[in-house]
Amino acid sequence: MTAPPGPADPQERAFAAHVLPEVDVLLRVAMTLTAQPADAEDLVQETLLRAYRAIEGFDGRHPRAWLLTIMRRAEINRHRRRRPHLLDDPDTDLDRLSSAGPSGSAEEVVVGEAFDDVVDEALCALPDKHRQVVQLVDIDGLTYAEAAHLLDVPEGTVMSRLHRARKRIRARLATAGLAPKRGVM
């Protein structure tokens, strides 16, 4: 048996090679930017559509940076068109940050839940600009450069915001008696 033939169109091949492997990252970043699953999916769809239309002009280098630029511009345009939205529901943010479920001894479960609760509270207490950087770098796994590009700030600003955010989270954990071991965060 032979493998099914790949896309015959060069545009489709380029899209499959450069864009499709980044869809998971796009979804995570869009969720960070919008905080609403439906809005995140719409933003990713708009990004993919724009990328497909522009793929012939793409040089093949740094597809993630290229896609994040498209996403950032699409998000800016979305905000321009859109009426002000209702306040975010903090319960949905906490649901996204909650742990996968208990495992281990009863003591580990209780301490783990307390730790998660303190971290959740600390994240919610952070200013938006610090929380976004923690989400993008520590949770979504973007590099400093990618986060800086997406937020349209210098890389040093991303690093300083991340440092300040981590320091505040550590302080909250220490106050709760749950300070992490040195070098963990």
C-alpha positions in Angstrom: 0.0 0.0 0.0 1.2 3.5 -0.7 0.6 6.4 1.5 -2.1 8.8 0.5 -0.7 11.6 -1.6 -0.1 14.9 0.2 -1.5 18.2 -0.9 -0.7 18.9 -4.5 -1.0 22.7 -4.2 2.2 24.4 -3.0 0.1 26.8 -0.9 -1.5 23.9 0.9 1.9 22.1 1.4 3.4 25.3 2.9 0.4 25.7 5.2 0.6 22.1 6.4 4.4 22.3 7.0 4.6 25.7 8.7 1.2 26.6 10.2 -0.5 23.4 11.3 2.2 22.4 13.7 1.7 25.7 15.6 -2.1 25.4 16.1 -1.8 24.2 19.7 0.4 27.2 20.6 -2.0 29.5 18.9 -4.9 28.1 20.9 -3.0 28.5 24.2 -1.9 32.1 23.4 -5.4 33.0 22.1 -6.9 31.8 25.4 -4.5 33.9 27.3 -5.4 37.0 25.2 -9.2 36.5 25.3 -9.9 34.4 28.4 -13.0 33.1 26.7 -12.9 29.8 24.8 -15.2 30.9 22.0 -13.3 34.1 21.5 -10.0 32.2 21.5 -11.3 29.8 18.8 -12.5 32.7 16.7 -9.2 34.4 17.0 -7.3 31.3 16.0 -9.7 30.8 13.1 -9.1 34.4 11.9 -5.3 33.9 12.3 -5.3 30.7 10.3 -7.4 32.2 7.6 -5.1 35.2 7.3 -2.0 32.9 7.4 -3.5 30.8 4.6 -4.1 33.8 2.4 -0.6 35.2 3.1 1.4 31.9 3.0 2.8 32.5 -0.5 4.6 35.6 0.8 6.0 33.7 3.9 9.7 32.9 3.6 9.6 29.8 5.8 11.7 31.1 8.6 10.2 31.6 12.1 6.6 30.4 11.6 5.6 30.9 15.2 6.7 34.5 15.3 5.0 35.1 12.0 1.7 33.5 13.2 1.9 35.4 16.5 2.2 38.6 14.7 -0.8 37.8 12.6 -2.7 36.9 15.8 -1.7 40.1 17.6 -2.9 42.2 14.7 -6.1 40.2 14.4 -6.7 40.7 18.1 -6.1 44.5 17.8 -8.6 44.7 15.0 -11.1 42.6 16.9 -10.9 45.1 19.8 -11.4 48.0 17.5 -14.5 46.5 16.0 -16.0 45.1 19.2 -18.1 46.8 21.8 -16.9 46.7 25.4 -17.3 43.2 26.9 -18.6 42.2 30.3 -16.3 41.8 33.2 -14.4 38.5 33.2 -15.8 35.7 35.3 -13.1 34.9 37.9 -14.6 31.4 38.3 -13.6 30.5 34.7 -10.1 31.7 35.3 -9.8 29.6 38.4 -11.2 26.6 36.6 -8.5 26.9 33.9 -5.8 27.0 36.6 -7.2 24.2 38.8 -5.2 21.0 39.2 -5.9 17.9 37.2 -7.0 16.0 40.3 -5.8 14.5 43.5 -3.3 11.7 43.7 -1.0 10.5 46.4 -1.4 10.5 50.1 -4.1 12.4 52.0 -1.4 14.8 53.3 -0.1 15.5 49.7 -3.6 16.1 48.5 -4.4 18.6 51.2 -1.1 20.4 50.9 -1.3 20.3 47.1 -4.8 21.8 47.1 -3.8 24.5 49.5 -0.7 25.2 47.3 -2.9 25.4 44.2 -5.4 27.7 46.0 -2.6 30.1 47.1 -1.1 30.1 43.6 -4.5 30.7 42.0 -5.1 33.6 44.4 -1.7 35.0 43.8 -2.1 34.8 40.0 -5.5 36.5 40.2 -4.0 39.3 42.4 -1.3 40.1 39.9 -1.8 43.1 37.6 -2.9 42.1 34.1 0.5 42.8 32.6 2.3 40.5 35.0 -0.4 37.8 34.8 -0.2 37.8 31.0 3.6 37.3 31.1 3.3 34.4 33.6 0.6 32.8 31.4 2.6 33.1 28.2 6.0 32.1 29.5 5.4 29.8 32.4 2.2 28.2 31.5 2.0 28.3 27.7 5.8 27.8 27.2 6.6 30.7 25.0 10.1 32.1 24.9 10.8 35.6 26.2 11.2 36.8 22.6 7.9 35.3 21.5 6.0 36.8 24.5 7.7 40.2 23.9 6.7 40.1 20.3 3.1 39.1 21.1 2.7 41.8 23.7 4.6 44.4 21.7 7.1 45.2 24.4 10.9 44.8 24.7 12.2 41.4 25.8 13.7 43.0 28.9 10.2 44.1 29.9 8.9 40.6 29.7 11.8 39.4 31.9 11.3 42.1 34.5 7.5 41.6 34.6 8.1 37.8 35.0 10.6 38.4 37.8 8.2 40.7 39.7 5.3 38.3 39.2 7.2 35.3 40.4 8.5 37.3 43.4 4.9 38.2 44.3 3.8 34.6 44.0 6.7 33.4 46.2 5.7 36.0 48.8 2.1 34.8 48.8 3.3 31.2 49.2 5.7 32.2 52.0 2.9 34.0 53.9 0.7 30.9 53.6 3.6 28.7 54.9 3.9 27.0 51.5 7.1 28.5 50.2 8.7 26.4 47.5 12.2 25.0 47.8 14.9 27.3 46.5 15.2 27.2 42.8 11.7 25.9 42.0 10.2 29.2 40.9 
